[in-house]
């Protein structure tokens, strides 16, 4: 799951897919080939904008067997923490960036008889990697992509290379018109479902599947994004002897890194558990998918990447 | 001797059912449900139940409904298992499969269900009936049914086999290993352990 080390990558090509969507293609800055990426894997880019350092995780969309290039698709969002806006506005062909080795928290189940993929908007990205892998493997697959009317042609083009091997549907009628329960109810035994997209979609897939008797082990969701903002608070880093102000639109992890403290992290999306840090004082607003309900209630640990303080102050063993 | 400390020896529980299930199918290797195989509060009337009559004379109009509460008798274990394969092939997600019977029966059902895509999380097994073992000779690959003793002579190669607790889910059998491989002829007295 974890991979140490950093890759130096050069931007080889930038393609504008839609007004807010760009595909970045990277090649190894020093020649050679990249390590084989896991299907559904992601990479973390270090972005330096003047004095500001941002670390953002992106799903790889290139097929795992593709080792000469890694590709990501980035959406520019209005409430961006800055990384995606920076990639859209300031990164150009030929630029060299630091990228953490790919890691994977969202993998295909090797024993599945059938793979059911559900993407919502930019949540298509890990699905593209899955489709590439399943095409190579010959796995049975059905893909449903939810999209706005405007972007449907973009997703249609991205999915076109897989149309011969997978059953692909693009839904533009919104969530209400998407018959999720009907889709989940008719799946044959041994199906695994994978969902990536807005939290509401991922929650709907999970709760609908469980209500239809799917075992939890066959429901997989990618846990990137989600609400990162909240009220500002102060984090006291006891071991470092620092006090960090966390602004309303920045994450605790970003604030800690900006203060010069290197916290251990991997997914930056509340999924992997790498950034778990002991809480000595203060109440936590848990927003991760890693800690169990009991652990969250105990309040002894916090995931720096997504969770925040519920009050004005947190004291951390960091 | 009775506990060899081998982790692959399966453990079983009682059938409790699963409230989250969309549909529940119970297989019984016998004519009726042994009450000791059901967990407290477990209600078999919520399951479609398949039984083995071990008889060619089945009820004239067997209940063939695929519905909770239906009980469908089969002539033999083999008859039931082959129907299971056909049934699972057209089932959809949300099914839970339960089985009550001897170990070879439970694990034969497990293998059919696994091939159909069910995970262990979607199955419950209760052990009932004789504890006789199916033994696989690791030397010549012969299967022997109904072994009740600690040492058994292989029907395929004649080796004196020690009946280990080492269990293969894939083969639905315990392993038999030549007991006198290092000191030929030194075969311990067989004990009747698995009845």
Contacts between the chains, C-beta under 8 A, distances in Angstrom:
chain1	res1	chain2	res2	distance
A	111	B	117	7.8
A	111	B	119	7.5
A	112	B	117	7.4
A	113	B	116	7.7
A	113	B	117	4.0
A	114	B	117	7.9
A	184	B	93	6.9
A	185	B	22	7.8
A	185	B	92	6.6
A	185	B	93	7.5
A	185	B	94	7.4
A	186	B	92	6.0
A	187	B	92	6.0
A	187	B	93	4.7
A	188	B	91	7.4
A	188	B	92	6.0
A	188	B	93	7.3
A	188	B	117	7.1
A	189	B	88	6.0
A	189	B	91	5.0
A	189	B	92	6.8
A	189	B	93	6.4
A	189	B	95	6.4
A	189	B	116	5.1
A	189	B	117	4.3
A	189	B	118	5.9
A	190	B	116	6.4
A	190	B	117	1.5
A	190	B	118	6.9
A	191	B	93	5.6
A	191	B	117	7.2
A	209	B	93	7.8
A	210	B	20	6.4
A	211	B	20	8.0
A	212	B	22	5.5
A	212	B	93	6.7
A	212	B	94	4.9
A	213	B	18	7.9
A	213	B	20	5.6
A	213	B	21	4.7
A	213	B	22	3.5
A	213	B	23	7.2
A	213	B	93	6.8
A	213	B	94	2.8
A	213	B	95	7.2
A	213	B	96	7.3
A	214	B	93	5.3
A	214	B	94	6.2
A	215	B	119	6.3
A	215	B	121	4.4
A	215	B	122	5.4
A	216	B	121	7.7
A	217	B	119	5.9
A	217	B	121	5.2
A	218	B	93	7.5
A	218	B	119	7.0
